[in-house]
């Protein structure tokens, strides 16, 4: 499987997972796909036109998750002012890129950070 096809598969899996979470909806701020819960960004999925390398941005404020995520190759703080909120940009392709399952775990952790308590409880009972 080519790197781009593998990155596309991971992107689709992360998007499907994010939008399948209770209360999640897709919006397109600044032309990029974003999974949101109650109007708050759960995951930024980027644009799908090939103009940027594939990646997803999630909010990871718990140090036990944030630090290991940043240690992965190609991963870094999100741009455009989001790094203050613990947002981390995860690559989908290239050496050391996280597998689809880990991406979904990161999306779930991001959701726990931004979702109202009742939705987090609903997630835990799933």
MILUM-532107 format. One record per residue (C-alpha): residue number from 1; chain; x, y, z. Coordinates in pm, whole numbers. Each point is the difference from the previous one (the first is absolute). Example, Ala and Ser with C-alpha at 12.3 -4.5 7.8 and 13.67 -1.06 7.14 Angstrom:
BEGIN
<r seq="1" mol="A" c1="1230" c2="-450" c3="780"/>
<r seq="2" mol="A" c1="137" c2="344" c3="-66"/>
# end
This chain:
BEGIN
<r seq="1" mol="A" c1="0" c2="0" c3="0"/>
<r seq="2" mol="A" c1="144" c2="339" c3="-92"/>
<r seq="3" mol="A" c1="76" c2="256" c3="268"/>
<r seq="4" mol="A" c1="-269" c2="237" c3="-134"/>
<r seq="5" mol="A" c1="-262" c2="-275" c3="-12"/>
<r seq="6" mol="A" c1="92" c2="-108" c3="353"/>
<r seq="7" mol="A" c1="-22" c2="362" c3="121"/>
<r seq="8" mol="A" c1="-339" c2="34" c3="-172"/>
<r seq="9" mol="A" c1="-125" c2="-318" c3="172"/>
<r seq="10" mol="A" c1="111" c2="133" c3="340"/>
<r seq="11" mol="A" c1="-164" c2="337" c3="-70"/>
<r seq="12" mol="A" c1="-327" c2="-170" c3="-91"/>
<r seq="13" mol="A" c1="15" c2="-219" c3="312"/>
<r seq="14" mol="A" c1="68" c2="299" c3="229"/>
<r seq="15" mol="A" c1="-282" c2="199" c3="-165"/>
<r seq="16" mol="A" c1="-247" c2="-288" c3="24"/>
<r seq="17" mol="A" c1="92" c2="-60" c3="364"/>
<r seq="18" mol="A" c1="-25" c2="369" c3="95"/>
<r seq="19" mol="A" c1="-335" c2="53" c3="-170"/>
<r seq="20" mol="A" c1="-136" c2="-322" c3="153"/>
<r seq="21" mol="A" c1="49" c2="131" c3="354"/>
<r seq="22" mol="A" c1="-312" c2="118" c3="184"/>
<r seq="23" mol="A" c1="-81" c2="365" c3="-74"/>
<r seq="24" mol="A" c1="259" c2="36" c3="-278"/>
<r seq="25" mol="A" c1="-62" c2="187" c3="-324"/>
<r seq="26" mol="A" c1="216" c2="102" c3="-294"/>
<r seq="27" mol="A" c1="50" c2="366" c3="-89"/>
<r seq="28" mol="A" c1="234" c2="175" c3="-241"/>
<r seq="29" mol="A" c1="160" c2="307" c3="162"/>
<r seq="30" mol="A" c1="257" c2="166" c3="-227"/>
<r seq="31" mol="A" c1="-76" c2="-268" c3="-258"/>
<r seq="32" mol="A" c1="140" c2="-290" c3="199"/>
<r seq="33" mol="A" c1="-191" c2="-291" c3="149"/>
<r seq="34" mol="A" c1="-50" c2="16" c3="376"/>
<r seq="35" mol="A" c1="-179" c2="-238" c3="231"/>
<r seq="36" mol="A" c1="-176" c2="201" c3="271"/>
<r seq="37" mol="A" c1="-195" c2="-71" c3="317"/>
<r seq="38" mol="A" c1="-232" c2="277" c3="126"/>
<r seq="39" mol="A" c1="175" c2="245" c3="-232"/>
<r seq="40" mol="A" c1="347" c2="-79" c3="139"/>
<r seq="41" mol="A" c1="267" c2="-152" c3="-223"/>
<r seq="42" mol="A" c1="62" c2="-366" c3="76"/>
<r seq="43" mol="A" c1="234" c2="-66" c3="-292"/>
<r seq="44" mol="A" c1="124" c2="199" c3="-297"/>
<r seq="45" mol="A" c1="22" c2="-229" c3="-299"/>
<r seq="46" mol="A" c1="144" c2="251" c3="-245"/>
<r seq="47" mol="A" c1="-76" c2="39" c3="-368"/>
<r seq="48" mol="A" c1="-42" c2="-285" c3="-242"/>
<r seq="49" mol="A" c1="141" c2="166" c3="-312"/>
<r seq="50" mol="A" c1="362" c2="-115" c3="25"/>
<r seq="51" mol="A" c1="130" c2="351" c3="72"/>
<r seq="52" mol="A" c1="136" c2="-102" c3="342"/>
<r seq="53" mol="A" c1="144" c2="-323" c3="143"/>
<r seq="54" mol="A" c1="-268" c2="-210" c3="160"/>
<r seq="55" mol="A" c1="-29" c2="37" c3="373"/>
<r seq="56" mol="A" c1="-247" c2="55" c3="280"/>
<r seq="57" mol="A" c1="8" c2="246" c3="288"/>
<r seq="58" mol="A" c1="-137" c2="-98" c3="340"/>
<r seq="59" mol="A" c1="-13" c2="162" c3="344"/>
<r seq="60" mol="A" c1="210" c2="-192" c3="250"/>
<r seq="61" mol="A" c1="28" c2="188" c3="328"/>
<r seq="62" mol="A" c1="74" c2="-290" c3="234"/>
<r seq="63" mol="A" c1="379" c2="-7" c3="34"/>
<r seq="64" mol="A" c1="-1" c2="-383" c3="4"/>
<r seq="65" mol="A" c1="-142" c2="8" c3="-354"/>
<r seq="66" mol="A" c1="136" c2="331" c3="-130"/>
<r seq="67" mol="A" c1="371" c2="-69" c3="60"/>
<r seq="68" mol="A" c1="8" c2="-348" c3="-160"/>
<r seq="69" mol="A" c1="-199" c2="128" c3="-299"/>
<r seq="70" mol="A" c1="253" c2="279" c3="-58"/>
<r seq="71" mol="A" c1="288" c2="-249" c3="20"/>
<r seq="72" mol="A" c1="-116" c2="-186" c3="-314"/>
<r seq="73" mol="A" c1="190" c2="77" c3="-324"/>
<r seq="74" mol="A" c1="-162" c2="272" c3="-210"/>
<r seq="75" mol="A" c1="-233" c2="108" c3="279"/>
<r seq="76" mol="A" c1="-1" c2="353" c3="137"/>
<r seq="77" mol="A" c1="-202" c2="275" c3="160"/>
<r seq="78" mol="A" c1="-283" c2="123" c3="-221"/>
<r seq="79" mol="A" c1="40" c2="323" c3="-188"/>
<r seq="80" mol="A" c1="-222" c2="306" c3="-29"/>
<r seq="81" mol="A" c1="-13" c2="78" c3="372"/>
<r seq="82" mol="A" c1="-135" c2="-337" c3="109"/>
<r seq="83" mol="A" c1="310" c2="-120" c3="185"/>
<r seq="84" mol="A" c1="-109" c2="194" c3="311"/>
<r seq="85" mol="A" c1="-300" c2="-233" c3="30"/>
<r seq="86" mol="A" c1="212" c2="-317" c3="-14"/>
<r seq="87" mol="A" c1="-80" c2="-69" c3="-365"/>
<r seq="88" mol="A" c1="235" c2="-249" c3="-162"/>
<r seq="89" mol="A" c1="41" c2="-63" c3="-374"/>
<r seq="90" mol="A" c1="37" c2="-373" c3="-76"/>
<r seq="91" mol="A" c1="135" c2="-105" c3="-341"/>
<r seq="92" mol="A" c1="-174" c2="-278" c3="-189"/>
<r seq="93" mol="A" c1="284" c2="-99" c3="-228"/>
<r seq="94" mol="A" c1="373" c2="-50" c3="28"/>
<r seq="95" mol="A" c1="229" c2="-185" c3="235"/>
<r seq="96" mol="A" c1="-139" c2="-28" c3="351"/>
<r seq="97" mol="A" c1="-348" c2="128" c3="-86"/>
<r seq="98" mol="A" c1="-257" c2="-135" c3="247"/>
<r seq="99" mol="A" c1="-218" c2="-291" c3="-102"/>
<r seq="100" mol="A" c1="-376" c2="49" c3="-46"/>
<r seq="101" mol="A" c1="-82" c2="-148" c3="341"/>
<r seq="102" mol="A" c1="229" c2="242" c3="181"/>
<r seq="103" mol="A" c1="-146" c2="290" c3="-198"/>
<r seq="104" mol="A" c1="-347" c2="-101" c3="118"/>
<r seq="105" mol="A" c1="129" c2="-17" c3="359"/>
<r seq="106" mol="A" c1="134" c2="356" c3="-37"/>
<r seq="107" mol="A" c1="-333" c2="118" c3="-142"/>
<r seq="108" mol="A" c1="-180" c2="-160" c3="295"/>
<r seq="109" mol="A" c1="235" c2="173" c3="246"/>
<r seq="110" mol="A" c1="-62" c2="331" c3="-176"/>
<r seq="111" mol="A" c1="-373" c2="-57" c3="39"/>
<r seq="112" mol="A" c1="37" c2="-62" c3="372"/>
<r seq="113" mol="A" c1="174" c2="339" c3="20"/>
<r seq="114" mol="A" c1="-267" c2="208" c3="-175"/>
<r seq="115" mol="A" c1="-330" c2="-183" c3="43"/>
<r seq="116" mol="A" c1="-251" c2="75" c3="274"/>
<r seq="117" mol="A" c1="7" c2="-246" c3="292"/>
<r seq="118" mol="A" c1="-326" c2="-173" c3="-106"/>
<r seq="119" mol="A" c1="148" c2="-84" c3="-342"/>
<r seq="120" mol="A" c1="323" c2="-129" c3="157"/>
<r seq="121" mol="A" c1="-211" c2="-225" c3="223"/>
<r seq="122" mol="A" c1="-188" c2="-122" c3="-308"/>
<r seq="123" mol="A" c1="333" c2="-77" c3="-167"/>
<r seq="124" mol="A" c1="117" c2="-199" c3="302"/>
<r seq="125" mol="A" c1="-314" c2="-217" c3="-1"/>
<r seq="126" mol="A" c1="45" c2="-93" c3="-368"/>
# end
